[in-house]
Amino acid sequence: TQLLEQSPQFLSIQEGENLTVYCNSSSVFSSLQWYRQEPGEGPVLLVTVVTGGEVKKLKRLTFQFGDARKDSSLHITAAQPGDTGLYLCAGAIQDDKIIFGKGTRLHILP
Amino acid sequence: EADIYQTPRYLVIGTGKKITLECSQTMGHDKMYWYQQDPGMELHLIHYSYGVNSTEKGDLSSESTVSRIRTEHFPLTLESARPSHTSQYLCASSELRAPNIDGYTFGSGTRLTVV
């Protein structure tokens, strides 16, 4: 069974703090995606990482793909209330087979 | 501005009723998907389609059926709703060649409650 483990499941921090959430698996992925889902909406793609060791930045968000392409992390600098949401990672096993983690529910307190 | 539309957003229905969840996209994507999402659980793929007249079952067993008569439309039907069907249903679409690169575009979902 291919699983994507996301940690922590829940995270509540004060505005302005930094945080890192993780996505781990024993499987190797051809690519890995991060989505953010707000209440009552569908997930929205934030980034895709493809190369082992790749780092991508999206304003205050930094995404890293592990060297072995089995894990990834999302680091948020100076979190803001607008960052609140469910963060999902999704790994591509094959070109069109993608599995999702259970997500990290992030709450930023003003 | 959404490019993929799901209706209804919320539905409360009695056991045994037949229901159809609508999904339409305006991006010309060949691939479309239905996922089921429950609190604290992974998104589970229940149906997908590579194009017109193509439908496949996903990883999660589902009593629902789908059809793909037009590229832009991918409705999901439950012939006889049961309380176990209560869930959030998400429709998504992607380019044919590389959803692993370009990702999915998701609709806003239909929250179904069967009483």
Contacts between the chains, C-beta under 8 A, distances in Angstrom:
chain1	res1	chain2	res2	distance
A	4	B	42	7.5
A	9	B	40	7.5
A	30	B	100	5.8
A	31	B	100	4.6
A	31	B	101	6.1
A	33	B	100	7.8
A	33	B	103	5.2
A	35	B	103	7.6
A	35	B	106	7.9
A	40	B	9	7.9
A	40	B	108	6.9
A	40	B	109	7.6
A	41	B	108	5.2
A	41	B	109	7.2
A	42	B	4	8.0
A	42	B	90	5.3
A	42	B	92	7.3
A	42	B	106	3.0
A	42	B	107	5.3
A	42	B	108	5.3
A	42	B	109	5.4
A	43	B	43	7.8
A	43	B	90	7.6
A	43	B	104	7.6
A	43	B	106	5.1
A	44	B	106	7.2
A	45	B	103	3.8
A	45	B	104	6.9
A	45	B	105	7.6
A	48	B	100	7.6
A	48	B	101	5.7
A	48	B	102	7.4
A	48	B	103	5.9
A	50	B	101	6.9
A	88	B	43	7.3
A	90	B	103	8.0
A	92	B	99	7.8
A	92	B	100	3.4
A	94	B	100	7.9
A	95	B	98	6.7
A	95	B	99	7.5
A	95	B	100	5.5
A	96	B	31	7.2
A	96	B	99	5.8
A	96	B	100	7.1
A	98	B	99	6.7
A	98	B	100	6.4
A	98	B	104	7.7
A	99	B	42	7.3
A	100	B	42	4.8
A	100	B	43	4.2
A	101	B	42	6.3
A	102	B	40	6.2
A	102	B	41	6.0
A	102	B	42	5.2
